[in-house]
Amino acid sequence: YERAIETHVQHALRHGYPLYMAREQAADGMFNKVAYIMNILLNELYKPAEERVEWLFYFDVDSVVMNREIPLEIFDTPSDFHHINWMAGKDWNGLNAGVFLLRVCPWSLELLTRVMTHRHYHPTEDYTFEEQSILARLTETDDKFKEHSIYVPKSWINAYFYSLHEVKPGLLLSHFPHPDYKWHIYEWLKVIETDAEDNAKPIYNKPVHETDYPKEIKKFW
């Protein structure tokens, strides 16, 4: 997945974002990512407010940035939706937590804390999708978290490569959420790397104003 990660590195460099990667296991399964995000979130919250980043953008390593020109700031909420602290997309199974946005605030720390501890207090519940099952349950049914969470169009931040109606030129990234799709990542990387060459006529790497983001985001909010 190193070449896929490199697309995120280049995107972060393009826009001046810090980027963190969990390369060690501190918690079991997919709860490792929750623990790692909590660590980053705590580090930000311990900074003076004016020095913190506003949002954390989480992505699984089986995702590829297709358009380095898309700044993450375009997904920030309008002032009248400032109560929204968590954004993600849905697929046919419901929430897909492979890519999401989390505001840097105490609410987010409480959400992640609840995700990490939920199994201990509710051991008989269904955890088919591990941390994703808990995130969905909390953000969809718990009033404390539900009112601060929202599902945005999945293609904005989490387009699936095998959904032809989702993956299209100009989108931020493509996600390959299954081990069987790993080899398709290499096919896409060839396309994206060629697209980013200096003398290439970009197909996927487009400036924001040439994408559907401005009108879709305005319409959504």
Stockholm file with secondary structure:
# STOCKHOLM 1.0

chainA/1-221         YERAIETHVQHALRHGYPLYMAREQAADGMFNKVAYIMNILLNELYKPAEERVEWLFYFDVDSVVMNREIPLEIFDTPSDFHHINWMAGKDWNGLNAGVFLLRVCPWSLELLTRVMTHRHYHPTEDYTFEEQSILARLTETDDKFKEHSIYVPKSWINAYFYSLHEVKPGLLLSHFPHPDYKWHIYEWLKVIETDAEDNAKPIYNKPVHETDYPKEIKKFW
#=GR chainA/1-221 SS CHHHHHHHHHHHHHHTCCCCCCCSCSSSTTHHHHHHHHHHHHHHHTSCGGGSCSEEEEECTTEEESCTTCCGGGGSCCGGGTTCCEEEEEETTEEEEEEEEEESSHHHHHHHHHHHHHHHHCTTSCCTTTHHHHHHHHHHHCHHHHTTEEECCHHHHHEETTCTTTCCTTCSEEECCSGGGHHHHHHHHHHHHHHTSTTCCCSSCCCGGGSSHHHHHHHHC
#=GC SS_cons         CHHHHHHHHHHHHHHTCCCCCCCSCSSSTTHHHHHHHHHHHHHHHTSCGGGSCSEEEEECTTEEESCTTCCGGGGSCCGGGTTCCEEEEEETTEEEEEEEEEESSHHHHHHHHHHHHHHHHCTTSCCTTTHHHHHHHHHHHCHHHHTTEEECCHHHHHEETTCTTTCCTTCSEEECCSGGGHHHHHHHHHHHHHHTSTTCCCSSCCCGGGSSHHHHHHHHC
//
